[in-house]
Amino acid sequence: MDNGIGIAHDASAAADRDDGHLSVALFHQVPRPRQFKEVLRSAWRRSDPPPTVDLRFSSYDCYYHDAQHRPDVFVFDSLYLRHFVHQRYLLPLPETLPRSPEDFQDWALQASMVDGTRYGIPCHGCMTVLLYKADDQALDQDRTRPLTLGELGQIMGVAAPTDPPPPLHGKRLLLDLTGRTTCAGLYLESWMEAHGAHDPYPPQPTTPFDPATLANMQRLRAMAGSAQAGYVDKDRDRLTWFLQGRGRALVGFTELLATVPDPSLLQVRPLPLSDTTTPFQFLYVNLASISSAISPDKRVHALKLLDLMTSTDVMYDSLQPDAPGANPQFIIPVRRSVLGALTAETPGYQAIEELVSGDTGRPCRPFQFGPLSGQRVIRHFGKVLRHDLLPSSYKVGLEPPFEDQEPDFDGHEASEEEKSRPVNLFRRD
């Protein structure tokens, strides 16, 4: 029979041949990962026709591991989509997916395709933003156009490299540069702000650094000070300082709003990474994909799951408040209908709607690495960059060429519980 998503299938025969479950890994750098898991499990059990395989949730972190040993279905940052396609890790999807494509944001669908073939369905998005107090008139000025890095510097001022954290009341930028992938991403996003009108993705990261881009990163670091930017936050120190008034603005993603008592007191706008006024605003998009190594007998089940986990109901239920008085997850929805519903219900989502609608002066575009920029390359590049930005805090044991060396880890991979802590909603090691 036809399952409605373009695959003819004999369900009873497949049930006899598969091992009775699909392995699934969701994205854990979200405020409430358990909510995503519970919503999906419940929807799967209620689906029609009743599923003949169970879901077995497993762990996969695209920032820490390449995808050779990936689950059947997994969610990952589309930063690595072109690399995963280059390595043939992903199963191409039929043209019948996703359903209701007109409901998806254009930038989200763009993030799911390589050379005209779709390899995943968008789940949610995020953007590097400034979080600041809603009554800060200087930072909230003229939201119809983007701030430049120079304008932000005039507001924030410059910290002495040795100024200890936390910053003084209402002073400086709270910024975490301890993550290798975070450093590499900020650098390449800054490069794209200057070149993104002509290049689909940033170049292979190499040294020596581009002088103008490195200078932009140094200017951003100077607004925080080396000691504070290099401070290793284990949980929510920077967020706590910010809520106490120590620091004028905090760099993060919108989902940090889910972890504060009253999000209505805060505002967000895109973080400037250069003085160039580019025609685009870059976002990160998480995709749900199917492993190319999946058993043929499981493919129809995996396609059904992909369709379900990116449906309007599952997306909305995963993002909405999970209890009376709780905050929504404040993750950027990739479906227009979900964003519209959350914006109507939650004032804080109005600012997010502005971010993705182009009301801030620039239409959105997905940010992705090139096909040769896998985790090992990015992490080694980020380590060298971090050493340049925070020379007193870190030592570099490896030198380029990065791709010829074994991975080097600063520490253990965070547990699933640790990945949902406020510090790890932004920091990527």
C-alpha positions as CSV (number, residue, x, y, z in Angstrom):
1,M,0.0,0.0,0.0
2,D,1.0,3.7,-0.4
3,N,1.7,5.4,2.9
4,G,1.0,8.9,1.6
5,I,4.6,10.0,1.5
6,G,5.6,8.4,-1.7
7,I,6.7,4.9,-0.6
8,A,4.7,1.7,-1.4
9,H,5.1,-0.7,1.5
10,D,3.8,-4.0,3.0
11,A,3.8,-3.1,6.7
12,S,3.2,-6.6,8.0
13,A,6.1,-8.0,6.0
14,A,8.4,-5.3,7.2
15,A,7.5,-5.8,10.8
16,D,8.7,-9.4,10.5
17,R,12.0,-8.3,9.0
18,D,13.1,-5.3,11.2
19,D,14.2,-5.6,14.8
20,G,11.1,-3.9,16.2
21,H,12.4,-0.4,16.8
22,L,13.8,2.8,15.3
23,S,16.7,4.4,16.9
24,V,16.1,8.2,17.2
25,A,18.3,11.0,18.5
26,L,16.8,14.4,19.1
27,F,18.6,17.7,19.6
28,H,19.6,18.2,23.3
29,Q,20.8,21.8,23.3
30,V,17.3,23.1,24.0
31,P,15.7,24.3,27.3
32,R,13.5,21.2,27.8
33,P,14.7,18.2,25.7
34,R,12.4,15.9,27.6
35,Q,9.4,17.7,26.3
36,F,10.4,17.0,22.7
37,K,10.9,13.4,23.5
38,E,7.6,13.0,25.3
39,V,5.6,14.8,22.7
40,L,7.1,12.7,19.9
41,R,6.6,9.4,21.7
42,S,3.0,10.2,22.5
43,A,2.3,11.3,18.9
44,W,4.0,8.2,17.5
45,R,1.9,5.8,19.6
46,R,-1.3,7.6,18.6
47,S,-0.5,7.7,14.9
48,D,-2.8,6.1,12.3
49,P,-2.2,3.4,11.3
50,P,-0.8,2.2,14.6
51,P,3.0,1.9,14.3
52,T,4.5,-1.6,14.2
53,V,7.9,-0.5,15.5
54,D,8.8,1.3,18.8
55,L,11.0,4.3,19.1
56,R,14.3,3.8,21.0
57,F,15.8,7.2,21.9
58,S,19.6,7.4,21.8
59,S,22.2,10.2,21.9
60,Y,24.0,11.8,19.0
61,D,25.8,15.2,19.1
62,C,26.7,16.6,15.7
63,Y,29.2,19.1,17.3
64,Y,31.2,16.3,19.0
65,H,30.9,13.4,16.6
66,D,30.9,12.8,12.9
67,A,28.0,10.7,11.6
68,Q,29.5,7.4,10.8
69,H,27.7,5.7,13.7
70,R,24.4,7.6,13.7
71,P,20.9,6.5,14.7
72,D,18.3,5.6,12.1
73,V,16.7,9.1,12.5
74,F,18.5,12.0,14.0
75,V,18.4,15.7,14.4
76,F,21.5,17.8,13.7
77,D,22.7,21.3,13.0
78,S,22.5,22.0,9.2
79,L,25.9,23.7,9.7
80,Y,27.2,20.2,8.8
81,L,24.7,19.3,6.0
82,R,27.1,19.8,3.1
83,H,29.8,17.8,4.9
84,F,27.3,15.0,5.7
85,V,26.1,14.9,2.1
86,H,29.7,14.9,0.9
87,Q,30.4,11.9,3.2
88,R,27.1,10.2,2.0
89,Y,25.8,9.9,5.6
90,L,22.2,10.9,4.7
91,L,19.3,9.3,2.8
92,P,17.8,11.5,0.1
93,L,14.2,12.2,0.8
94,P,11.2,11.8,-1.6
95,E,9.8,15.0,-3.2
96,T,6.5,14.4,-1.2
97,L,8.3,15.5,1.9
98,P,7.8,17.8,3.7
99,R,4.1,18.0,3.6
100,S,2.6,21.5,3.3
101,P,6.0,23.0,2.2
102,E,4.3,26.4,1.9
103,D,4.0,26.5,5.7
104,F,7.8,26.4,6.2
105,Q,9.9,29.5,6.3
106,D,11.9,29.9,3.0
107,W,15.2,30.0,4.8
108,A,14.4,26.7,6.6
109,L,13.7,24.9,3.3
110,Q,16.9,26.3,1.8
111,A,18.8,24.8,4.7
112,S,17.6,21.3,3.9
113,M,18.8,20.9,0.3
114,V,22.0,20.4,-1.5
115,D,22.2,20.6,-5.3
116,G,18.4,20.3,-5.7
117,T,18.0,17.2,-3.4
118,R,16.4,17.4,0.0
119,Y,18.3,15.5,2.8
120,G,16.3,16.6,5.9
121,I,13.2,18.3,7.1
122,P,13.6,21.5,9.2
123,C,12.7,21.2,12.9
124,H,13.7,24.5,14.4
125,G,16.0,27.5,14.0
126,C,18.2,29.7,16.1
127,M,20.0,33.0,15.7
128,T,22.9,34.6,17.5
129,V,21.4,37.6,19.2
130,L,21.9,40.3,21.8
131,L,19.7,39.9,24.9
132,Y,19.2,43.2,26.7
133,K,16.8,45.0,29.0
134,A,13.7,46.1,27.2
135,D,14.1,49.6,28.6
136,D,17.6,50.1,27.3
137,Q,16.9,52.9,24.8
138,A,20.4,52.9,23.2
139,L,20.3,49.2,22.3
140,D,16.7,49.3,21.3
141,Q,17.0,52.2,18.9
142,D,15.8,51.9,15.3
143,R,15.0,48.1,15.2
144,T,14.1,48.4,11.6
145,R,17.8,48.3,10.6
146,P,20.7,46.2,11.9
147,L,23.2,47.5,14.4
148,T,26.8,47.6,13.2
149,L,29.7,46.3,15.3
150,G,31.0,49.9,15.6
151,E,27.7,51.1,17.0
152,L,27.6,48.2,19.5
153,G,31.1,49.1,20.6
154,Q,30.2,52.7,21.2
155,I,27.4,51.5,23.5
156,M,29.4,48.8,25.3
157,G,32.8,50.4,25.6
158,V,36.0,48.5,26.1
159,A,36.9,46.3,29.0
160,A,40.5,46.0,30.3
161,P,41.8,42.5,29.5
162,T,42.3,41.8,33.1
163,D,38.9,43.0,34.4
164,P,37.7,40.1,36.4
165,P,34.2,38.7,35.9
166,P,31.5,39.6,36.6
167,P,31.4,43.0,35.0
168,L,30.2,46.1,36.8
169,H,26.6,47.0,37.0
170,G,25.2,47.9,33.6
171,K,28.6,47.7,31.9
172,R,30.1,45.7,29.1
173,L,29.1,42.7,27.0
174,L,28.6,39.2,28.5
175,L,30.2,36.8,26.0
176,D,31.4,33.2,26.1
177,L,34.3,32.4,23.8
178,T,35.3,29.1,25.4
179,G,33.7,26.9,22.9
180,R,35.7,25.9,19.9
181,T,32.8,25.5,17.5
182,T,31.3,28.7,18.9
183,C,34.5,30.6,18.1
184,A,34.7,29.1,14.6
185,G,31.1,29.8,13.9
186,L,31.2,33.5,15.0
187,Y,34.4,34.0,12.9
188,L,32.9,32.5,9.8
189,E,29.6,34.2,10.3
190,S,31.5,37.5,10.5
191,W,33.3,36.6,7.3
192,M,30.0,35.9,5.7
193,E,28.6,39.3,6.7
194,A,31.2,40.8,4.4
195,H,31.1,38.2,1.6
196,G,27.7,36.5,2.0
197,A,26.0,38.4,-0.9
198,H,28.2,36.5,-3.3
199,D,29.2,33.2,-1.5
200,P,26.8,30.4,-0.6
201,Y,28.9,29.3,2.4
202,P,32.1,30.4,4.0
203,P,35.5,29.1,2.8
204,Q,37.4,26.2,4.3
205,P,38.8,27.6,7.6
206,T,42.5,28.0,7.5
207,T,45.2,30.1,9.0
208,P,46.5,32.8,8.7
209,F,43.2,34.4,9.6
210,D,41.5,37.0,7.4
211,P,42.8,40.2,9.0
212,A,39.5,42.1,8.8
213,T,37.5,39.2,10.2
214,L,39.9,38.6,13.0
215,A,39.9,42.3,13.9
216,N,36.1,42.1,14.2
217,M,36.4,39.2,16.6
218,Q,38.9,41.1,18.6
219,R,36.7,44.1,18.8
220,L,33.8,41.9,20.0
221,R,36.1,40.3,22.6
222,A,37.3,43.7,23.8
223,M,33.7,44.7,24.7
224,A,33.7,41.7,27.2
225,G,37.4,41.6,28.2
226,S,39.6,38.5,27.9
227,A,39.0,37.4,31.5
228,Q,35.3,37.4,31.2
229,A,35.1,36.0,27.6
230,G,37.4,33.2,28.7
231,Y,35.6,32.4,32.0
232,V,34.4,28.8,32.0
233,D,30.8,28.8,32.9
234,K,29.5,25.5,34.2
235,D,25.8,26.3,34.3
236,R,24.2,29.8,34.3
237,D,26.7,32.2,35.7
238,R,26.6,34.7,32.9
239,L,22.8,34.6,32.7
240,T,22.6,35.1,36.5
241,W,25.0,38.1,36.3
242,F,22.9,39.6,33.5
243,L,19.6,39.2,35.3
244,Q,21.3,40.9,38.4
245,G,22.3,43.9,36.2
246,R,26.0,42.9,36.0
247,G,26.6,43.5,32.3
248,R,24.6,45.5,29.8
249,A,23.9,42.8,27.2
250,L,24.3,39.0,26.8
251,V,25.2,37.1,23.6
252,G,23.2,34.0,23.1
253,F,20.3,32.4,21.3
254,T,16.6,33.3,21.7
255,E,15.9,30.0,23.7
256,L,17.7,31.6,26.7
257,L,14.5,33.5,27.2
258,A,12.9,30.2,28.3
259,T,15.2,30.1,31.4
260,V,14.4,33.5,32.8
261,P,11.6,34.4,35.3
262,D,10.0,37.2,33.2
263,P,11.0,37.2,29.5
264,S,8.9,40.3,28.9
265,L,11.6,42.4,30.6
266,L,14.1,41.5,27.9
267,Q,14.4,42.2,24.2
268,V,16.5,40.6,21.5
269,R,18.1,41.8,18.2
270,P,20.7,40.2,15.9
271,L,24.3,40.3,17.1
272,P,26.4,42.5,14.7
273,L,29.7,40.9,13.7
274,S,31.0,43.5,11.3
275,D,30.4,47.1,10.1
276,T,29.2,45.8,6.8
277,T,25.5,46.2,6.0
278,T,24.8,42.9,4.3
279,P,21.5,42.0,2.6
280,F,21.0,38.9,4.7
281,Q,20.5,37.9,8.3
282,F,22.0,34.4,9.0
283,L,20.3,31.7,11.0
284,Y,21.1,28.2,12.1
285,V,18.6,25.4,11.2
286,N,18.3,22.0,12.8
287,L,17.2,19.2,10.5
288,A,15.6,15.8,11.0
289,S,17.3,13.3,8.7
290,I,17.5,9.6,8.0
291,S,20.8,7.7,8.0
292,S,21.9,6.3,4.7
293,A,22.9,3.1,6.6
294,I,19.4,2.4,7.8
295,S,18.0,-1.1,7.0
296,P,15.7,-1.0,3.9
297,D,13.0,-2.6,6.0
298,K,13.0,0.4,8.4
299,R,12.9,3.2,5.7
300,V,9.1,3.4,5.5
301,H,8.9,3.8,9.3
302,A,11.6,6.4,9.3
303,L,9.8,8.4,6.7
304,K,6.6,8.3,8.6
305,L,8.5,9.4,11.8
306,L,10.2,12.3,9.9
307,D,6.8,13.4,8.6
308,L,5.3,13.2,12.1
309,M,8.1,14.9,14.1
310,T,8.0,17.9,11.7
311,S,4.2,18.2,11.7
312,T,2.5,21.3,12.9
313,D,1.0,19.7,16.0
314,V,4.2,18.0,17.2
315,M,6.2,21.2,16.6
316,Y,3.7,23.4,18.5
317,D,3.3,20.9,21.4
318,S,7.1,20.7,21.7
319,L,7.6,24.5,21.9
320,Q,4.6,25.6,24.0
321,P,4.8,25.9,27.8
322,D,4.8,22.5,29.5
323,A,3.0,23.7,32.7
324,P,0.8,26.5,33.9
325,G,3.0,29.6,34.3
326,A,5.9,28.1,32.4
327,N,7.6,29.8,29.5
328,P,7.6,28.5,26.0
329,Q,10.9,27.1,24.7
330,F,11.5,30.4,22.7
331,I,13.2,28.4,19.9
332,I,12.6,29.8,16.5
333,P,9.8,27.8,14.8
334,V,10.3,26.9,11.2
335,R,6.6,26.6,10.4
336,R,4.8,29.8,9.8
337,S,1.6,28.5,11.5
338,V,3.5,27.5,14.6
339,L,5.2,30.9,14.8
340,G,1.9,32.6,14.3
341,A,0.2,30.7,17.1
342,L,3.1,31.2,19.6
343,T,3.3,34.9,18.7
344,A,-0.4,35.4,19.4
345,E,-0.1,33.6,22.8
346,T,3.2,34.9,24.0
347,P,4.4,38.6,23.8
348,G,8.1,37.5,23.8
349,Y,7.6,35.7,20.5
350,Q,6.8,39.0,18.8
351,A,10.5,39.9,18.8
352,I,11.3,36.5,17.3
353,E,8.7,37.0,14.6
354,E,10.4,40.3,13.8
355,L,13.8,38.5,13.5
356,V,12.6,36.0,10.9
357,S,10.2,38.1,9.0
358,G,12.7,40.6,7.7
359,D,11.3,43.5,9.8
360,T,14.8,44.1,11.2
361,G,16.0,45.2,7.8
362,R,17.4,42.0,6.3
363,P,15.8,38.8,5.0
364,C,17.0,35.6,6.6
365,R,19.3,33.0,5.1
366,P,20.6,29.7,6.5
367,F,24.3,29.7,7.7
368,Q,26.2,26.5,6.8
369,F,29.8,25.3,6.6
370,G,31.3,24.1,3.3
371,P,31.4,20.4,2.3
372,L,35.0,19.8,3.7
373,S,34.4,21.6,7.0
374,G,33.7,18.6,9.3
375,Q,33.7,18.6,13.1
376,R,37.5,17.9,13.3
377,V,38.4,20.8,11.0
378,I,36.0,23.2,12.7
379,R,37.1,22.3,16.2
380,H,40.8,22.5,15.5
381,F,40.3,25.8,13.7
382,G,38.2,27.1,16.6
383,K,40.9,26.1,19.1
384,V,43.6,28.0,17.2
385,L,41.3,31.0,16.9
386,R,40.4,30.8,20.6
387,H,44.1,30.8,21.5
388,D,44.5,34.0,19.5
389,L,41.5,35.7,21.1
390,L,42.3,34.5,24.7
391,P,46.0,33.9,24.7
392,S,46.3,34.1,28.5
393,S,43.6,31.5,29.1
394,Y,44.4,28.7,26.6
395,K,47.3,26.8,25.2
396,V,47.2,25.2,21.7
397,G,48.8,21.9,21.4
398,L,48.1,21.3,17.7
399,E,48.9,23.5,14.7
400,P,47.6,23.5,11.1
401,P,46.9,21.6,8.8
402,F,44.0,20.6,11.0
403,E,42.6,17.9,8.7
404,D,45.8,15.8,9.0
405,Q,45.7,15.4,12.7
406,E,43.7,13.4,15.2
407,P,40.8,15.0,17.2
408,D,41.8,16.8,20.4
409,F,39.3,17.2,23.1
410,D,39.3,19.9,25.8
411,G,37.1,17.7,28.1
412,H,34.4,15.1,28.1
413,E,31.3,15.4,26.1
414,A,28.6,17.0,28.1
415,S,25.7,14.7,29.3
416,E,22.2,15.1,28.0
417,E,21.3,17.0,31.2
418,E,24.3,19.3,30.9
419,K,23.5,20.1,27.3
420,S,20.2,21.7,28.3
421,R,21.8,24.0,30.9
422,P,21.7,27.7,30.0
423,V,25.4,27.9,29.2
424,N,25.2,25.1,26.7
425,L,22.2,26.6,24.9
426,F,24.8,28.9,23.2
427,R,28.2,27.3,23.8
428,R,29.3,24.7,21.3
429,D,32.6,23.0,22.1
